[in-house]
Amino acid sequence: MENLQLIIPELFISIMIMFLLIFGVFKKNSSQLVYNLTTVSLVAALALIINLDAQIQSSLFNNSYNIDSLARFMKILLILSGIFVMLSSSKYIQISKISKIEYPILILCSILGMMVMISSNDLIVFYMGLELQSLALYVLASFNRDNLLSTESGLKYFVLSALSSGLLLYGCSLIYGFSETTNFNQIMVNTKEIEYGLTFGIVFILVGLAFKISAVPFHMWAPDVYQGSPTSVTVFFALLPKIAALTVFIRFLYIPFYELDDQWQMIIIFLSIASMVFGAVAAIGQKNLKRLIAYSSISHMGYALAGLSTGTTQGVQSSITYITIYLVMNLAFFSCLFMLKRNDEYYENIDDLSGLSKNHPLLSLSLLVVLFSLAGIPPLAGFFAKFYIFVAVINEKMYFLAIVGLLATVIAAFYYLRIIKIIYFDPEKEKFESKHNLGLKFTLVASTFFILAYFIYPSGIVDIISQININ
Amino acid sequence: MNFPILSSLILLPAIGALFIFFVRSSNSQYQSSKYVALFITLANFLLSLYLWIVFDKSIVDFQFVEEREWISGFINYKVGVDGISILFILLTTFITPICVITVNATIKNRLKDFLIAILILETFMIGVFCSLDLVVFYLFFEAGLIPMFLIIGIWGGERRVYSAFKFFLYTLLGSVLMLVAIISIYWITGTTDVIKLYELGIDVKYQNLLWLAFFSSFAVKTPMWPVHTWLPDAHVEAPTAGSVLLAAILLKMAGYGFIRFSLGLFPDASLYFVPLVYTLSLIAIIYTSLVALMQEDMKKLIAYSSVAHMGFVTLGIFTMTQQGIEGSIFQMISHGLVSAALFLCVGVVYDRLHTRLINRYGGLVSIMPKYAIVFMVFTLGALGLPGTSGFIGEFLVLMGAFKKNILVATIASLGVILGAAYMLWLYKRIIFGKLINEDVKKMVDLKRFEIVTLWLLVLPIIFFGFYPEPLINSIEVSVANMIDMNDLDKINKLALGD
């Protein structure tokens, strides 16, 4: 029973889900209240996690659930992003008429699923967490059910995701068959010798995971789902599942398959290069900002995978740093997107940004900072994210990966510059509304400030991340 | 010396930019933000002048070194100056206030944003010349792209978007390889601290590849033939102040980089690649001079002449002789002044007639006599007439080149003739000739602020032409030390078979 203390945050969120569900059903017109209570309970959960010992290292439930520094950090990241997503999108869901009580509850469900994924140390627990998050996400993607695109994106996500879950499950069963256990640590002990079945298992699992973080060639769902879902769900898609999937990637590669790195390294390098290059090239022709950011996040995941592919602790740490900075940049980008509102209608085409800098100098400046940072231009935070990755990659003498990655940043710079061009160089259009709710403004200011001022004290995050124990 | 004078130099413009940013914008305050910018840049100039005075020119070590932990256990923020970098800092702080003065006539909209961009750019430029850590250098080197991209793109001419993109992507593509090289250096030697790297040296077997990676970045930035094509576009479309900064300072970053990093860190590789650099430099000198002859657009002509002049610079650096390197540095400073002045001159007539086509002008001497005088000084400075600073630079470079390779020196000397040809022909077509265009007759002579800016540039060009001692004095010890330390002379002798 003593161990239950360690999963209090999870328990708390589960209880809140049930409570809010009952509360929402019995109290009429309570959608806004439930939404706010969800945000509050996320804040409470954050406090509970921070309360855990930073150097904690223990496993529960027969060693199937890990509470360690990696899980703690990633959960903090997860819930923080969750809070900011809730803060920034509250107005959006009201105006888009998707303010129902189910919405925040589904978000809580999927966050709970992700927390389970992050901590899982067992194939079954992992799969349980994955399905909990996915099922909630299917519904969220099609939440705007009167909108054709939204419904389509939900269905598409469901079909493809179910397929990938099937592959993943098949991989798990192969691993189980060849290692006689579902526990990660035991798998590592039992798989000293390489067998074909085991390799197949690894490949299937990696494919499934690659699908979840939308790495090329398993990215097809991402642009459609990003574009079709309501923007408040898109920002959720762009941030939180990536954290969970990346953590699972780290766990799989560095616990059960650690000894088999010659089996998976080439796969990860391929995924990484393909994502970096394809994400950069495919985004060039896009007209819709959400679709563009989908390709951009594909490309960014390529860089995060590049860090993982090194097989070193330093590489993992650089990936975690990368994802942290990536989260902030995307949060800032989507906050800007939420501000493109005129007469209760949101605009999401690149052309709508035309001449934005004349009417909205501050908003444009934030976008400028965010876009240059996404492009990885110093001295903004995005540069440091890439810098750490390449430091780790070059340390392993993987020059090819580093050079391809850097060339991909140049290609990617083109489409970020194109948006900046439209904002700053093109003739102006009608004004957008300049009144926004406090949460949105706070999110934008905080994230932009982080990106802009990161170079002053870059050690802060690196120090925290270097404390994380991987094995 | 406890006062962090270099960091203040770097930060002052950025603080000024912040200040201007937070001042509310209304039309009446446009003027005040201009004065703030002018005040800040002048203060920075005085500060750098003070730095030059207290700088001890007889010491070879880096001075005013500041070091702070930045990324813990990995990279330190380290700045310092030697005799070479201090001149570039002076050039930067001297040119920037002049750019600020010119905004009156050239920038019609969003003046505040323009001033912020210029000030931020100054911060980055000074940072490049001060930094003594490769990563810090890279950071400043790349960061300069952002304000320059905006300057060309927002305030540029008709094809500004194309030019801004070309400028940005070319230079970015060039420098990403440098980043790979910098990180590799860290893993090979365990540090990115330039002073430590000078002491440690880098293993010869890595040098060639690293040199090439750095070269790809500096060659684009210099720009060397055949990657120079971004420069004419960028120059033509940029507003006057942008062209001035680009020609006077941004191009010099690469020349500075060649001396500081290519020669300093990879002496063996530098020697190995001398034929490559000679060839590219000679092509740049001859070919772009010929191209310049054919230009119909004034700015394009000057842009191509910049490529040719930078060809002299790279040639001089890679002679690896005392005269050659000193000449290159002198040529860079001189070209910084002269090209800035020429772009200002183009700006003056462009503001009046709104065209840069040479054949639209002619006979300006009778309409704008004051303009004709200063323009003549700059023309002569550009073609390297004795008595102007341009002569000293070219002369020293050629001296160094004659010492090493007579054929190369002879071909380069041809470039001097071609330089005279296109500059004098340009002058003839604009200032002399018949007054055909009716609009030209309505042009007014120099206004007061134009006289001030242009004469401010005339003075150093003539002064250093007659008395180059202060500049040479400043760089002499550092260059000699650079040659000593890396045994460039010895390497030279071996290569020559003595």
Contacts between the chains, C-beta under 8 A, distances in Angstrom:
chain1	res1	chain2	res2	distance
A	361	B	113	7.9
A	372	B	146	5.8
A	377	B	142	6.2
A	377	B	143	7.0
A	377	B	145	6.5
A	377	B	146	6.0
A	377	B	172	7.7
A	378	B	138	7.1
A	378	B	139	4.4
A	378	B	140	8.0
A	378	B	142	4.8
A	378	B	143	5.0
A	379	B	139	5.3
A	379	B	143	5.1
A	383	B	139	7.6
A	383	B	142	7.6
A	387	B	135	7.8
A	387	B	179	7.6
A	387	B	183	8.0
A	390	B	179	6.8
A	390	B	180	7.0
A	390	B	183	5.6
A	391	B	183	5.3
A	391	B	186	7.2
A	394	B	180	6.6
A	394	B	183	4.5
A	394	B	184	5.7
A	394	B	187	6.1
A	395	B	187	5.3
A	399	B	180	6.9
A	399	B	184	7.8
A	402	B	180	5.4
A	402	B	183	7.6
A	403	B	177	7.1
A	403	B	180	6.0
A	406	B	176	3.8
A	406	B	177	7.2
A	406	B	179	6.4
A	406	B	180	6.4
A	407	B	173	7.5
A	407	B	176	6.7
A	409	B	172	7.8
A	409	B	176	6.5
A	410	B	169	6.3
A	410	B	172	5.2
A	410	B	173	4.8
A	410	B	176	6.1
A	413	B	168	7.0
A	413	B	169	6.5
A	413	B	172	5.7
A	414	B	165	7.3
A	414	B	169	6.3
A	417	B	149	7.3
A	417	B	164	8.0
A	417	B	165	6.1
A	417	B	168	6.1
A	417	B	169	7.7
A	420	B	149	7.8
A	420	B	153	7.9
A	421	B	153	6.4
A	421	B	161	5.6
A	421	B	164	7.4
A	421	B	165	7.4
A	424	B	150	6.5
A	424	B	153	6.2
A	424	B	154	5.5
A	425	B	153	4.8
A	425	B	154	6.1
A	425	B	160	6.8
A	425	B	161	5.6
A	425	B	164	7.7
A	455	B	139	7.4
A	458	B	70	6.8
A	458	B	71	5.0
A	459	B	69	7.5
A	459	B	70	7.3
A	459	B	71	5.5
A	459	B	72	4.2
A	462	B	71	6.5
A	462	B	72	7.2
A	463	B	72	6.4
